[in-house]
Amino acid sequence: MPAVSKGDGMRGLAVFISDIRNCKSKEAEIKRINKELANIRSKFKGDKALDGYSKKKYVCKLLFIFLLGHDIDFGHMEAVNLLSSNKYTEKQIGYLFISVLVNSTSELIRLINNGVKNDLTSRNPTFMCLALHCIANVGSREMGEAFAADIPRILVAGDSMDSVKQSAALCLLRLYKASPDLVPMGEWTARVVHLLNDQHMGVVTAAVSLITCLCKKNPEDFKTCVSLAVSRLSRIVSSASTDLQDYTYYFVPAPWLSVKLLRLLQCYAPPEDAAVKGRLVECLETVLNKAQEPPKSKKVQHSNAKNAVLFETISLIIHYDSEPNLLVRACNQLGQFLQHRETNLRYLALESMCTLASSEFSHEAVKTHIDTVINALKTERDVSVRQRAADLLYAMCDRSNAKQIVSEMLRYLETADYAIREEIVLKVAILAEKYAVDYSWYVDTILNLIRIAGDYVSEEVWYRVLQIVTNRDDVQGYAAKTVFEALQAPACHENMVKVGGYILGEFGNLIAGDPRSSPPVQFSLLHSKFHLCSVATRALLLSTYIKFINLFPETKATIQAVLRAGSQLRNADVELQQRAVEYLTLSSIASTDVLATVLEEMPPFPERESSILAKLKRKKGPGAASTLDDGRREPGPGGDVNGGVEPAPSTGSTPSPSADLLGLRAAPPPAAPPAPPSAGSLLVDVFSDSPTGGPPSLGPSPEEAFLSPAAEDPGIPIPEADELLHKFVCKNSGVLFENALLQIGVKSEFRQNLGRMYLFYGNKTSVQFQNFCPTVTHPGDLQSQLVVQTKRVPGQVDGGAQVQQVLNIECLRDFLTPPLLTVRFRYGGAPQALTLKLPVTINKFFQPTEMAAQAFFQRWKQLSLPQQEAQKIFQANHPMDSEVTKAKPCWTTWTQTQRTMWVLGSCRPKPCRWAACCGSSPTPRPRCTA
C-alpha cells in the first residue's frame, strides 16, 4: 500500500469524531450531526473548487455519520468524483463510500462503472485491486454484465501481479454466486486450473475457492484440477512447519488451503490414474498418522487447525468409499474422539461415523463402538450430541444387534428430550420392522413404543402394526392377547385404544375362550375407554362394536343398547351420529348371513413396500437406498415384515353430501374399519403414492419432518404477516407477499364449508431457485378445525418463471388462527426461508343471505335464552369500507357451535356505526348452510 503523505490524517474528521463521543445525550449528538451535515452541504454546493483532500475529508464524515445510523441523501457524486483522483487515499475513500452507501439499483452505477473501468485498464495493481474489491462488494447485475468478461482475462494474464490475481479470483467468485449466467465459460477455464501451481499461496487459495464453486456446475471443464490439487496437497502435507512459514498456523502448514483442496477433491470420483491415486492415498495416510502424533502445542488454535484438516480428510475417505484400510483407520480415529472432553469433537465424530456405518468396509468397525455410543445417548448433556448418538445407533443397527439397540432406544425414550422424541420413535419403528427376529417381538416393541411415547407415534406406525397382524395368521392370537392386556392399564394412550379396537374387532374371537377375556369382558374393557377418546377413536370403536355383534352374538343386546342411547343417536358430531344410526339399523334388520357377509374379516393387505421405509428413502434421496437396503444387512426371517404388505386403512363412514361440492376429493374408499383420522374428513391411504384418497400433502409427513433438518420448525411469521393477512379479509385475490426475489400471489374461491386456493410463486430473479419447498402447517389445535390438502410443486423454479400450487380446504369447526405457509429455497447457494399467514379466515366460509327487516327481528326475538345473547362494544382498529362490508354476509350460519351472525350498518352524518350480532341456535346442522 502506498505510504500516507503528510496531511492525510484528516484532523477535522478526528475532531468531529471526538465531538460525537463527548456528547452527553442523544439529542446533543443529533444536534452536532445536523450542524456538520449543514456545513458539508454548504461546502459541496457553494465551493465548486474543493480540492481532493477536502472532498475526501467530508466524504469520510458522511460515511461515519451513516455508520452511526443516520440517513445520508447527498455526497454520492463527490464520492464518485474521488474515483478519478490519482492519489491512493482519495480513491480508496471514494471506493469505500460507494461500497457502503451505493446500492445495486442506484442511478450512479454507470458513472461508477466508468471509473472502475479506467482503474482496471490502468495496469496500476493498487488501483486494480480497489476496483475489483468494489465490484465484489456492490455485486450488482449491471456491474456483472459490464466486467464479467474482463475479470477472467485479468485473472489469467501473465503480467498480472499476485495481489491482482487473488482479488480477481475472489471477485469472479462473488459475481458467479450472484449471477451464474453472467460468467462465461471459455478458454480461460483451462488456464485458471493451472493457478493451482502458482508459487503464491494466496493466489492458490483464492483459485481453489473459485474452481470448487465452478466445477459443481461444469465438472468436465475442470476435471484436470484433480491431479494438480493432489500434487499441491502432497507438497503441503509432506512439508514441515518451517517450510511454509508465512502460511503456517500454530505448527500446522496451510490448514485453510489444505481444507479447501480436500473439499475440491470431494467434487470428483477417485482418480483413475494409478500414480495420482497412489499419491493421494499416501497424503491421506500421512494426515491420519499425524493425528496420532503428540500435539506440538497445547493451545486450542493448534488442535482446531489440526482437527479441521483431519475431519476433512475423513470426509474425503468416506466420499471415495473405496479404500478399506483407510475407512477402518478413519473409524478408529473417530472412535478416539467419542470420549474426548471437547463436545464439538464428540459431535463431529458421531456425525462422521453415521456416514461410515453405511459403508460395507467400515460397518463392522463402527459396531465395535456400540457401548460408547449407547453411553453417550444416556449421559451426554448436549441434546444435539444425544441426537447424533441416536442417529449413529440407527445407522449401525443390523440383524445381530437390533434387539439391543431397539431396547436401549426404548429405554432412553422414557426420559428423552421432547425435541428428539419424534425422531427416536420413528427410528425405533423402522428398526423393529426392518430387523424383526419374529413377529411377536415386533408387536411387543410397537406396543411398548405406544405406551412410552404415544403422543409421538404417528398414524403410519400403528397402521403398519395392523397391516402386519392382518396379513400374518400366526401372530393374530398373540397380538389380540397382548393388546387386551395392554388395555387393562389404568392409564392407556389413545393410540393403544385404536390398535386395541381394531385388533379385538377382527381377532377378538381368538382369545374369547379364556374367561378372563370373554366377549363381554372385551366389550366392557373397550367401552370403558370410549368416553375418554376423541371423535375419531370413538368412530373406530363403534365399528368395533358392530364387528362384535357378528363375532359374539351374545353381546348384541348390550351393544344395541349402547348404540340406541341418546348420546349416540343425537350426537352433535355427524360422523358418530350417522354410524350409530346405520350400525343399529344394520344389526336390527339384517339376517345373520347378511351380517356375516357385510362384517367379514378384513382381507390381507396387498404386498407393498413399507411406507415408513419408502418415505424415508424419498426424503434422504438416492443415497438412502444403500443405507436402508444394504446387501450386508440381511432382513429377519420375516421378509415381508421389512418390505412387504402395505395397509390401506379405510373407513366405514359415509362422506357428507358436501364432500365433493368443489371436486376437492376423490371417491371414498370402501367402508370398513378403522375409522378416519379426523371426523368430517375422508380417510386416505397414507401408504400409497397414488392420489386415490385425495391430493398428497405438501408439508412433510411426521417422520419426514423430524428426520429433515429443513422442515423441523415452520419458524416465526415475518413481522408484516398480520398486515398482509388483513388485506385478504374482504377479498379473495391479490399479491400476498413480494420482495426482491419472490412474489406470492393468491386467488381463492369458497363455497359453504369448502374452499380452493391457488398460490402463484414467481421467481423475480434470473437465477433458478433450488430445493423450492412450500409447506403448510397447522399451529395449535388448528388441525382438528381445518383440513388443508396441498399439491406438490417442482423443486426448481427457473428465473422469471412462475409455478402454481393448489390448496383444497375444508372447515370442520370455527377457528381463530390461520394456517402458516413456510417457503424454503436456495438462491445462489444461500438458503432462504420465510413464513406467512395463509389468508384463510372464518369469514371465508360464511354464506350471505338477504333478509327483510321484519324477518330479521323475527329471528332475533327467537333467541330468548340468556346464554344466547351477549354484547360487546369496542373501537375499530381500522376504518370500515361500507361498500365492502355490505358485500360480506348479512347473516350466516356455520357448523358445530351453530352460531348465526348478522352484520348491520347505518351511516349518519357522523359517526358511521356498524353492528355485528351473533346468536346461538340449539339445533345442530351437519355442515355450513345459508
Order of alpha helices (4+ residues) and beta strands (2+ residues): alpha-alpha-alpha-alpha-alpha-alpha-alpha-alpha-alpha-alpha-alpha-alpha-alpha-beta-beta-alpha-alpha-alpha-alpha-alpha-alpha-alpha-alpha-alpha-alpha-alpha-alpha-alpha-alpha-alpha-alpha-alpha-alpha-alpha-alpha-alpha-alpha-alpha-alpha-alpha-beta-beta-beta-beta-beta-beta-beta-beta-alpha-alpha-beta-beta-beta
